[in-house]
Amino acid sequence: MLVILAAFAILPMLLPWLVGRIGERAFYVAALLPIAAFVQAAIQTPAVLAGNIPFEAFNWIPPLGIELSMRMTTLSWVMTLIVTGVGALVMVYCRWYFRGKTEGLAQFSAVLLAFAGAMYGLVLTDDLVVLIMFWEITSVLSYLLIGYYNRRSASRRAALQALLVTSLGGLVMLIGVVLMVVQTGTSSISAILAAAPTGAVVDAALVLILVGALSKSAIFPFHFWLPGAMAAPTPVSAYLHAAAMVKAGIYLIALFAPVFAGAGPWRPIVVGLGVFTMLLGGIQALRESDLKRILAFGTVSQLGFLTIVLGYGTRDAALAGLALLISHALFKSALFLVVGVIDRQLSTRDIDELSGVGRQAPVMATFTTIAIASMVGIIPAIGFVAKEGILTAFLHEAAGGAAWGIVGLIGIILGSILTAAYGIRFLWGAFWTKKDAEGAALPATAWPDPPIGFLASPVLLASLTIIAGLAAPLLDVVLSPYADLAPLSTPGVAAPEHPAHLLLWHGFEPALWISLATIVVGAGLFWLTALAPSAKAWTKRITPFTSADVYNASLRGIARVSVVVTGLTQRGSLPVYVGTIFVVFVAAEGTALLAGTEWRAQLDAYQTPMQLVVAPIMIAAGLVAVRARKRYSGVVLVSVTGLGMVLLFATSGAPDLALTQILVETVTLVAFALVLRRIPSRMGEHNASVWPVARAVLAAAVGATMALVALVATAARTATPISDAFPTLAYELGHGRNVVNVALVDLRGWDTMGELSVLILAATGVASLVFVTHRADTLSMSTAPLPPAASRTRRPLVETSEGVRPRGEATGTQRMAWLVGGQRVRPENRSIMLEVIVRILFHSIIIVSLYLLFAGHNLPGGGFAGGLVAGMALVMRYVAGGRYELGAAAPTDAGRLLGAGMTLAVACAVVPLLFGLSPLTSSFWEWEIPGIGHVEFVTSTLFDIGVYLVVIGLVLDVLRSLGAEVDRQALELRETSPESGVRAS
């Protein structure tokens, strides 16, 4: 099972390539995986029946007790067969439905197969936390599937609506899952069901879990998203909204009902909302004229039916409910696929535009009638077997005086009447010959015969409803182990004399007469709503608003509230934002300090003489920076404090920190200098600073608070710090003597990976702010400084009257070009001396950066420091030769370096998992090489190389955005300004 789940994760990534090669026939290949999963589940049938439940597990997150576990009980076995069997048939159907279409097909095929895999994992997992993960994956993938026609606003709205509703329910459900896991001490579903916990916390958890299940299965008040989702392609409706996604909530209810149906809030929620949804969906289905929307509201009604029966929690109801689950998956997916055939052949689903199709398509009409017969409950379909068993179970409960049994019985009878009515309406609307107002037959709609393969899936699904009905005794044997988990009756109701069984014929029992009566009354209701003279009145609006109107009004209200809140809090003032943060910091930390009952502090005048020299300089620089009126002066003065920290680190036994600090300070100063070019040089030139005294007071308060926190925190330690063991761990586990570097890439590698993510986000954010319309990362190379001929030669380059050219006989003694981008710099900004220095030092600095990278495991350095040194080399090239020189120095975009570095770091975390090790576990090799000596290699070095690439990518991104792009914008502004004499276009 785990192998199949892994295949579901891998194969969708290959499908887009396959679709590009063989087109829609790739769906045949995609169907092979669900077929394999179906066969594997079918092979497990004897074990499931014998009670030898197949179980596989992989210990995924041991500290939290979370496993990738797969457990095939009777219920999950049934759901697996439905998800994989119907999924395979739908994919075969897609081959014909999308015939001749290519746009978006690659993504659609991959997402549809991935969705099948997510549902496969959802119905088989035995871990409640992992179930939540699969739950949310199905929501995201369904969003992509529903929004397949992304150029249509209706599709985008429907996809977003489904995502918001189901995700909101999933978040509420997550809270319930957390409560349940905390209460029981395990996330294993089988362990939770075996423990059967009770109490107020469990009841609250069940209510929250039900919210998620009801939202997923479109039960009122969440029902409105399902009809809107009909904007999706018909195969999506047939799979997600008949057999898979909407069944996820029903599955969860059926999973918990045998154990928790006796909880106080369970039956009022499940039965009450189920009855209301069944009636609401049935009534609305009679009012629709679109075949697909008739089925959509019919699905809402049937989901309410399933919720009542499978959620009621007695043995007979569970047995019949599971039969109804199978029946619904077969007949409803068949009906949706039939609608897809009609829509594809005629480009319409409106029953007012269809007439006489049944005579022209007898095979399709016949099997559609079979599917409708199963839905209505006509012998010998499986729907008849399920319906009779359900009525028998609820008749017993109602006769015993169970209040919710009575409510359920009345609701099921009324809902069955509506089901018969809209089922007949569907048949009449799709296939019957209509009549005009005078009673004359309308002309038959021209019907082009579809390919036989197009009809294969709906015909097979409809046929299975009859086969399953005839095999009812066999189904009884297969489904009984699930039903036997539930009690025979509800408290206060006597148990039935004999447990119910699934049979095609029980004789002339009350349930049979009630079932026949619902069909007859339903036929009469159809006549009143469709054929009677007053039928048009039925389509008039009953209420002044719908659930969709409430949803849209809620979104508009949230948008308006967000605008008001944003207007009050996001004033566009950086001092206000920073001041708010500092005020909260002082208030929170100050309160904690004042509330402390015991303070300890151990103060020394100084530890090293250097502190006596550096500290006054740092303090003086800080005070002068406050009074600075020029921005650049302020930045330089602030940098003095950073450089002072370099001296403190260097004299306190932390050369790594000193090296990193000076590099960070230098790069930061360069970044500030790049930014300051585009803003006024003097502070307050446009907007003077306000409340200077208040700012000074707040700054002093922040400094004092931070000093007190440092004093109290350092003196409050009572246990031995874990850092004391780092030198030993660094040498024994990380095989390195540089504790700082080994901690970054090995002992605390997860922290570093998080920091890499932050760096990438920061680089992307800076680029997004500067590159307004698109990220032209390679703009520094947009105009090549050299002609093609020059770029292909290895002769030295010289400056000529025509620009930089290879030195040849005709050039004589002309001087060499130190930097090829230098000629593109404006003469007043060019420095030959700087070009010479950069030309001489660049390669040496790169070598130093590589040395720091590979020596960092045992000596001061590492990927971060090495990357910053390489970044400084790029800064030198940019400062000396401008943006074109930067392009020559780094002829690639920063995104590739950032992506490559992050990929390398992630690979170091993932690869150990393939060998059964924990993420980021490093390996160590050592060799004795003749002539070289002892050589050691630790795989964490690869992680360090990833850090190196990310840092270089970050610096390059900053230079490209704050440097090269700002240069381009400034040049464009000069060229189009009135003073330049060039008119802006």
N, C-alpha and C positions, 0 to 999 in steps of 0.2 A: 504493500500500500504506500509506503514512504517512497519507494522507487517510482511508482506511478505519479505521486504528487510532485516529485522532482522533475519528472518528464513534463508535467503540465507547466512547470515553471520555465523550462528550457525551450520546448518546441515552439511556443508562441513567438519567441524572438527570431526563429528561423522562417516563420511563415511569410513575412513581408518579402523576403528574398524569393521565396518559392512562388508567391503570387506574381512577382515581376517576371518570372520565367514562364509559368504555365497558365497564368490568369486565374479565372474562377474555378478551374479544375483543382486548384490547391485545396479547396474545401474537402475533396475526397481524401486527401492526405491528412488533413486536420481531423477528419472523422475517425481515422484509425485509432487515435489515442483514446477517445471516449469508448470506442468499441472494445479496445483492450481492457479498459477499466471495467466495462460491463461484464466481459467474459470472466475477468478475475473475480468479480463479486459473485457471479453465478457459480463459479467453481467452489466458492466458500459456503454455498447453501447447506450442504450436509453438516458442516461444522456449526453453522449458526443454529440449525434445527436441533442439533444434539446438545446445545448449550456450551460447546467449546468455542467461546467467543474469540475470533481472531484479534490479536493485539500486537501492535508494534510501537516502539517508543525510542526516541532519541533525546537524551538528557540535554536540553538546550540551554537553560539558564539555571544551573544548579543552586546558586544562593537563594533564588526565589522559588525553587521547586517547580519550575515551568518546563514542561516537556513537549516535544513534537510527537504526540502520541496519537495513534489511530486505533479505534476500537469499533468493530463491526457487530453491533447488536442487531436484533430483528428490525427495529425502527430505522437505524442507520443503513442497514442492508437494503431495505425497501427504498429509502431515499437515494441511495447510491445507484440502484438500478434505474430509477426514474431520471436522475440527473444525467447519468451517462448514456442511457438508452435514448431518451428523447433528444439529448444533446447531439448524439451521432446522427439521428434522423434529420434534425434541423440543419446540420452542416451539409448533409447530402442535398437537402432542399435548397440551401443557399447557392449551390452550384448552378441551379436553374434560375433561381430568383434574380441573381446578379449577372445573368448571362449578358454579355456585351457591355457591362459596366466596369470601369477601372478606377474611377476617382474615389480615393479613400478606401478602396477595397483591401489593400495590404494591412492598414491599421485595423480595419474592422475585423478581419479574419483573426488577427493576433489577439485582439481584445476579447472576441467571442470565445476563443479557445482558452484564454487565460481565465475568463469568467467561469467556464466549466470546471477548470482546475480549482478555483477558489471555492465553488460550491462543493466540489468533491472533498476538499479538506474540511469545509465547514460541517458537513453531515457526518464525518468520520472522526473528527478530533475528540479526544477525551479530556482535553484541558480547556477550562472555561475561559482563561485568558487568551489562549490561541484562537478559540472560537470567536472572540471579539475581534481579533485581528482579521480573520477571514471575513467576518461580518462587514467590517469597514472596507475591505478590499472589494467585496461585491458591490458596495455602494458606489465606490469610485469607478469601477469598470462599467457598471450599469449607466452611470452618467455619460461615459464616452459612447456607449452603445445607443442610448436614447438620443443623444445629440449627433448621430451619424450625419444627418443632413444639416451640417453646421451653418450652411448659408441661409437656412430658414429660421426666422426669428422664433417661430412657434416651437421648433425642435430645441433651440437653445433654451428657451424658457422652460419647456417641459423637463429637459435634462437637469437644469438647475433646481427646479422645484422638487424633483424626485431626490436629488442629492441632499438638499437642505432638510427635507422632511425625514428621510431615513437616517441621515447622519445625526440629526438632533435626537431622534429616538435612540440611536446607537450610543450617544454620549450619556443619555439618561440611563440606559442599560448598563453602561460601564460602571456607573456609581453603584448600581445594584449588584453587579458582579463583585466589585471590591468589598462591599458589605458582606456578601455571602462567603467570599474567600476568607475574610478576616474572622467571620463568625465560626466557620468550620475548620479553619486552619489548613485548608488544602484547596487547590484549584482543579483537582481531578473531578470530573463530572460523575463518574461512577462512585467515587468515594463520597461525594456530597449526597447523591441519591441513596446510597447505602446508610449513611448516617441519619438522613431524614430529620434535620434540625427543625426546631420550632422556636417561637418567641416573637417578640415585637420587632426585633432587628431583622429576623428572617422574613417576616411579613412585609416589612418595608422594602427589603431587597427584592422580594417577589413582585411587588407592585412596580418597581423600577424596571425590572427585567421584562415584565409584561408590556410596559410602555415601548420598549425597543422592539419586542416581537410584534405588537399590534401595528406599529408604524411601518415595519417592514412588509407586513401582510395586508396593508391598506385597509385596516379596520377603522371605523369611525372613532375619532374625528380626523384620522389621517388618510381617509379613503380617496380624497380628491386627486392625489398625485398619480394614481394608476390610470384613470381615463386620459389624463394629460399625456402620459407616457406613450399613448398610442401614436404619437408623432414619430416614433421609432420605426425602422423597417419591420415588416411583418414577421420575419424570422426571430427578431428580438422579442416581439410580443409573444410569439408562440413558445419561446424558451423561458425568458425571464419572467413573464407575467402569467404563465400558465403552469409551468413545470418546475421552475428553479427558484428565482429570487423571492417571489412572494411566498413560496413554500418554506423559506427559511424561518419566518416567524411562526408558521404553523408547526414546523418541525420542533422548534424550541418549546412551544406550548405542549406538544405531544410528549416531549422528552420529560418535562417536569410534572405534567398532570397526574400520572399514576401515584406520585409521592406527595405532591403539594396541593392537589385539588381540594383537600380538606381544610386548607388554611382559610382564615376568615375572609380576606379580601378577594380570594381567587375566583369563586363562581360568580359573585355579583359582577365582576369586571368582565370575565370571559363570556358568560352566558348573556348578560345584559347588552354589552356592546356587540356581541356576535349576532343576536336577534335583530337589533336595530340596523346593523350593517346589511344583513341579509334582506330585510324588507326595503331599506333605502335603495340598495343596488338593484333589486328586482323591479321596483317601481320606475326608476330612472331608465332601465334598459327598455322598458315598454314605450318610452318617450323619444327614443333615438331613432334616426333614420339612416345613420351610417353603420354598416355591418360591423365594422371594427369596434365602434363605440358601443354597440349592442353587446358584443362579447366582453368589452372592457367592464361595463357596469354589471354584466352577468358574472364576470370573474369576481368583482367586489362582493356580489351577493353570495357566490359559492364559497368565497374565503370566510365570510361570516358564518356560513353553514359549517364549514370545517372547524372553525374556532369553537362553535358551540359543542360539537360532537367530541372532538379530540380533547377539548379542554374540560369536559364535564367530569372526567376522572373515574368512571366506573368501568368494570370489565367489559360488559356488553357494548357500551358506547365506544370504548377504545377499539374493540375488534371491528365493529361496523365503520368506525371513523377511518381506520387505516385502509379499509376497502374503498371508502369514498375518496381518500387521498389518491389512491391508484387510479380510480375511475376518472377523477377530475383531471389529472395529469394527461391521461390519454385523450379524452374527448375534447378538452378545451384546447390543447395544442393542435389536434387535428382540425378543429374549427378555425383557429387562427390561420393555419396553413392554407385552408380552403379559401379564406378571405384573401390571402396573398395571391393565390392563383387568379381569382376574379379580378383583383386590382391590377395585377400585372398584364392580364389579357385585355381588360376593358378600360383601364385607367379611371375607374370609378368604383366607389363602394356604396353609393347612395341607392337605397332600395327604390326610390321613386324613379330612378333611371334604368332599373333592371326589370326585364319582363321576358318570360318564356325561356330563361336560361336552362331550366331543368330538362326540357325536352331535347335541347341541343347537347347537354352534357350529362347524360343519364348516369354514367359511372360516378362522377363527382357528386351528383345529387343523391344517389343511393347511399354512398358511404357517409355523406353529411347527415342524412336522415338517421343512419345508425348511430353516429356520434350524438345527435340531438336526443335520440331515444335513450342513450345511456345517461345523458344529463337530466332528462325528465324522470327517468326511472321506469323504463318499459322492459319487460322480460324479452329476451334472455340476456340483456347487457349487464355488465358488472354494476352499473349504476342502480339497476333494480335490486340486486342483492344487497348493496350497501344501504339503499333507502329503506328497504323493508326491515333490515336489522336495526337501523337507527330508530325507526318508529317503534319497534318492539321494545327497545331499551328504554326509551323515554315514556312510553305508555306504562311500563312497570314502575318507573320512578314517579310519574304523576299519580298513578293509582295508589302508591304508598304515601302520598301526601307531601312529597318533596317540593318545596316552593319553586326552586329553580328548575326542577324537572318539569313542572307545569308550564313555567315561562318558556322553557326550551321547546316543549312539545307544541305549544301554540305557535311559537315563532317558526318552527320547522314546517308546520302545516301551511301557514300563510305563505312562507317563503317558497314552498314547493309549488303552490298555486301560481305564484309569480314566475317561477322557473319554467313551468309548462307554458305559460302565456308567452314569455319572451323567446322561448325555444321555438315555438310555432311561428312567432313573428320573424325570427331569423330565417327559417325555411321558406316562409311565404315571401319575404323580402328578397331573398337571393335567387329563388328558382321559379316561383309561381308566375303565371301570366296575369298581369294586372289589368284592371278595367278603368276606363275613363269615367267622367261624371255621369254620362248617359248609360253606362253599363256595357259599353262595347269593349272588346278585347284590344289592348294596346299592341302595336307591332312588336314582334319579338326582337330583342336586342341581339345584334350580330355577334356570334360567338366564334372566335378563332380557336381551334382545338390546341391545347397546350401539349408540349412534349410529354410522353408517358413518364419520363423520369421526374417531371415536375409534380405529378400526382402520386408518386410512389410513397412518399412519407405520410401524407394525410390518409391515404387508403390503408396503409399498414397500421397506423395508430387507431383508426376507426375499427379495423378488423380485430385488433387486440381487445377492444371493449367487449366484443362478443365472445372471443376465446376465453378471456378472464371470467366472464359470467358463467360459461359452461364449466370452467375449472374451479368453481366456487369451493367445492369440498377440499380441493388441494390447497387453495388459498387459506382456508380455515386452518389447516394444519400448519402452514407456514407462518401465519400472522398471530396465532394463539399465544406463543411465548411472550410477545409484547403485551397482549391484552391481559394475560395472567398476572402481570405486575400490579394491576389496579385492583382495588377492592370490588367485591361483587355488587355492592350498592352503597348509597350514601348513608350517613348516620340517621337512624330513625326509620329507615325503610328496610323491610324484610328482604333478605336475599332471594333471588329467583330460585325456583325448585330445580331447574336445570340450566346450566350455563348455555348461552346462545351459541349457535354455530352458523357459519356462512353456507347457505344452501340456495340453489336456484328455485326450489319450490318447498315451502313450508306448509302448504295447504291453505285453506280459506280462513286465514287468521285476521284479527282486527286490523293489523298493520297493512294487509293487502287491500282491504276495502278503503282504508283511509288514503292509501297511495293512489288507487284508482279514482277516488273522489277528487283528489287534488288535480289530477290530469284533466278530468271532465270540467271542473270549475275553471281551471286554467285556460282550457280551450274557449270556454264562454267569455272569459275575461279578454282573451285575445280578440274575439269578435267585437266586443264592446269598444276596445281601444284602437282597432285597426280597420274594421269593416263596417261598423254601425254608422248611421248618418251623423251621429254626434261625436264621432271618433276624434275630430280635430280639436275638440275642447280638451282632450286628454293631454295634448302637447303644450297647453298653455302653462306658463310659469306659476308654480304654487306659492313659493316664498319670494320676497323681494330681493333676496341675496342667496348666493351659494357658498359652499365651503371654499371654493377657489377665490371668491370675492373676499372672504375673511382672510385668507392667506395673503392675497395681494395687499389688502388694507394693512395687515400686520407688517409686511415688508415696507410699505410706505411710511408707516408710523415709526419703525426702527430707523429708517433713513432720516426722517425729520428730527428725531431725538438725537441721532448721531451728529447731525449738522449743528444743532443747538449746543451739544456738549463740546464739540470741536471748536465752535466759535467762542465758547467761554474759556476753554483750557488751552487751545493751541493758538496763541496770539501772534505767532511769527516772530517772537522776540527771544533770541538766545539767552540774554541775561535773565529773563523771567524763568525760562526752563531750568537753567543751571541754578539760579537762586532758589527755586522750589526744591530741587534735589538737595541742595545744601541745608536748607531750613529743616527739611524732613530728617536729614542725617543728624544734624545737631540736636533736634528735639528727641529723636528716637534713642540715639546713643547717650545723650546727656541724661535722659530719664533712666536708662539702664545703669549708668554710672552712679547717679544719685541714689538709686534704689539698692545699690550694692551694700551689703552689711559689713564687708571686710575687704579692705584694700591693702595690698602689699606692694612695695616698690623698693627696688634695689638700684640706687643711682651711683654712678661713678663719674668723676669729673671728666675723665677721658680714658680711652683704652690705648690709643697710640698718639704720639706727638703730632702726627699729621692732622688729626682732628682739630687741634688747637689752631692750626694754620688755615685749614680749608673751611671750617664752619663759619668763621666771621666773614670770609669772602662770599660764601653762599648767601648768608643773611643780608649782607650789604647789597649784593646783586638783586636779591628779591625786593628789597626796599626801593632801590633805584628803579627797578622795572615798573613798580607801581606808579612812579612819577613820570615815566617815559611818555612822550607825546608822539613819537614816531613808532609805527608798528614794527618795522624791522629792528629798531633798537630794542623794543620790548622783547621780541623773539630772541635776540642774541643774549640779552641779559638773563632771560629765563633759561637759556641753554647753559649759562654759567653754572647754575645750580646742578644741572645734569652732569656737567663735566666735573663738578666737585664730587659728585657721587662716584665718578670713575676713580678718583684718587682715594676715596674712602674704601671702595671695594678692593683696589689694588693693594693697599696697605693693611687690609684686614684678612688677607689670605684667600681672596676670591678673584683670581685672575680671569676666570671665565666670565664672571659677571662684569668685571671692569671692561673686558674686550667687547662684550655684547652691548654694554651701556654706551660706550663711546661710538660704536657703530650706529646704534639706534638714534643717538643724539645727533649724529651727523646727517643721517638720512632724514630725520625729522626736520632739521634745520633747512635742508634742501627743499623738502616738500613745502614748508612754510614760505620759503623764498619764492617758489613757483606760484603759490597762491597769492602772495602779496603783490605780484605784478599787476593783478587786475582789480585791486581795490585801492582806495585813497591811501597815500603814504602816511598821512597824519591822522591820529585818532580823533574822532569827533568832528571831522571835516564836514560831513553831511549831517550827522545826528550826534549831538553832544551827549556824553555820558550823564545819566541822571542818578540822583541819590548816591553820590560818591561816599558820603559818611556812612550810609546804611550798608553799602558794599564793603567798606573797610571793617565795619563791626562784624558783619557776617563772615568775612574772610578770617578775621582774628578768631572768631568763635569756632570755625571749622578747624583752624590750625590747633587751637587749644584742645578741642575735643579729640582730634586725632592723636595728639601727643599723649593725652590722658589714656586713651584706649591702648596705645602702644605700651605705656608704662604698666597699666593694670594687666594687660594680656600677657606680657612677658613674665610678670611676677606671679601670675595665677597658676602656672603649670604645677601640677602635683605628680603626674605620672612621667615616666621616662619617655622622651620624645622618640617617635619611630625613626626620625632622621638619624639617630645615633647608630642605627643598624645599617644605614645606607652604604657606608664604605665597604662593609663586608658583603652586603647583597650585591653591590655594583661589581665587585670582583668575582664573587662566586657564581652569581646568576647571569650578570651581564658581561662578564669577562672583560671588564674595562676598569681603568684606574681613575678616570675622570668621572667623579661621582655625579656632577651636574649633568653632563651629557648622557650618561647611562640612565639616569633617572628620567630624562626627557624622552628618550627613544625606547626604553625598555621597562623600567620599574613603573613609570607613570605614563606609558605610551598613550592610553586613552585620553588623558588630559591634553597631550600634545596634538592628538588627532582632532580634538575639539577646537584647539587653538588654530590649527590649520584651516578648519572650516570657517572660523571667524575671519581669518586673513583673506580667504577667498571671497567671502561676502563683502568685506571691506573694499577689496579691490574692485569687485563688481559694482558696488555702490558708488565709488568714486567715478568710475568710468560712466555709469548710467547718468550721473549728474552732469558730466561734462559733455559727453556725446549725446546731443539732444535727440536727433532723429534715428541714428543707427550707430552701432559701435564699430567704426572703421579702425580697427586695432592696428592695421598695417599702414595707416595714413603716412607714416614717416617714409614709407617706400613708394608712395603713390606716384611720385615723379622721379624716375631714376636719374641720378646725377651723372651717369656715364652712358655713352652710346653702347649698343650691343657689342660692337666690335671690341671696345675697350674692356668690357666685362669678361670677354673670353680669352684675353691675353694674360700672360704672366710677366710681361715686361714692366718695369717700374713706371709709375704714373708721374706725369709732370704737368705743370700748369702752362697752358698756352693761351693765346688770344682767343681761341675758340673753346676754352674750358679745359678740363682735365683730360689728358690723352696719354696713351702709352708712349714711352720715350723711344724715339726712332732716330734714324740718321738725320732727318730734316729738323729735328728739335734742337740739335746741337747741345749747348750748355744750359739750356733752360732748367730752372730749379725743380726739384721733385715736390710732389704734393704730399705733405705729411699726413693729412686727413682728407679723404676723398669728398667728404661733405663740407669741408672748409670753404670751398668756392661758393657755396650757396648761402653763406653767412654774409650779412650786410657788412661792408668794409669797416664802418665805425665800431662794429661789435666784434671784429675779428682780432685774435691775438695769435701771431705766429709762434711766440714763445710758448703759449699754452698748448698749441697744437703739437709742437715738438715734444714737450714734456709728456703729453697724453700718449703720443705715438710710442714713446720709449717705455712708459710705465704700464700701459694697458695689459699687455700679455703677461708681464711679471705679476701684476695684481691678480689676474685670473689664476695663475699658477699658485699664488699664495692662498687664494680662496679654496682651491682644490686641496691644498695641503691642510688647511684648517678643517675641511670636511672630513678627510680620512684620518687625520691625526686626533680628531676630537674625542675619540673613544678613550684615549689614554692621556692626552695632553690638552691644554686649553684650546678650544675651538668647537667644531661641530657643524652640523648642517645650517643652523640658524646664523651663526657667525660667518661661516663661509659664504652663505648666500648674500648676506649684507655686504661683505667685501666685494663679491662679484657685482652686486648692485651698485656699489660705489664706483667700480670701473665703468659701468654703463653711464653713471651720472657724469663722470669725467668726459666721456665721449660726447654726451649730449651738450654739456656746457661749452666744450671746445668747438664742436662742429654743427650744433643745431640738430633739428629733427631728422634731417637726411643722414647725418652721421650716425644717429641712433639707429636708423633703419639698417645701415651698413654693419653696425656692431651686432645687432640682434635681428637678423632677417627672419623673424617668426613672430606670431602674435602671442601676447601674454597669456591668452586663454589656454593655449596648448600647453604652456609650461605649468600653469596652475592645475590644469586637468591631469597632466602626466604625473605631477608630484603627488596630488591627492590619490590618484589611482594606485601609485606605488605604495603609498602609506596604507591604503585600504587593503591592498593585496597582502601586505605583511600581517594584517589582522585576519584575513579570510583563509589564506593558504594553510596555516596550522590546523584549522578546523577539519581540513580534508584528511589529516593524519591523526585525528582524534585528540588533538591538543587544544588548549585554551587559546583564544585570540591573542595575537601579538607575542606568542611564545617564540623566543629566539633560539636559534641553533648555533653551534660553535664548531669550527673545524680548525685544525692546525696541522702544518706540514713542516718537514725539514727539507728545504730545497738546496741542493749543492750549489755553492757559489753565492747563494743569497742568505741562507741561514733559516732561522725559525720564522715561519709566517703564520699568522692567525687571521681568521675571518669570522665575524659574527653577523648573522643575518639582520640584526637590527641596524647594521650599516645601510642596508637598502632603505629602511625607514628614514634614516638620516638623509639619504640622497633625495627622498621625496620632500623632506623639509627644505633642503637646499633649492630644489626646483621651484617650490611654492614661493619661497622668499624672493628669488630672482624674478619670478613672474609678478609678484606684488610690486617690486620696485619698477620693473619695466612697465607695468600697467599705470603706475603713478606718473612715470615720466611721459608715457604716451598720452595720457589724459590731461594732467595738469601742465605738462610741458609742451609736447608736440601739438596737441589739439588746441591749446590756448594760443600757441604761436600762429597756427593756421587761422584761428578766428581773428586774432589781432591783425594779421596781414590782410585778411578779407575786409576788415573794418577800415583799415588805412586805404585800401584800393577803392572802396566805395564811398569814402567820406567826401564831402564837398571840397575840402582843401586839396584832395588829390586830383581833382578835375575829371574823375571818372564817375559816370552816372550809374547809380545802383540799378540793377535789372530786377 
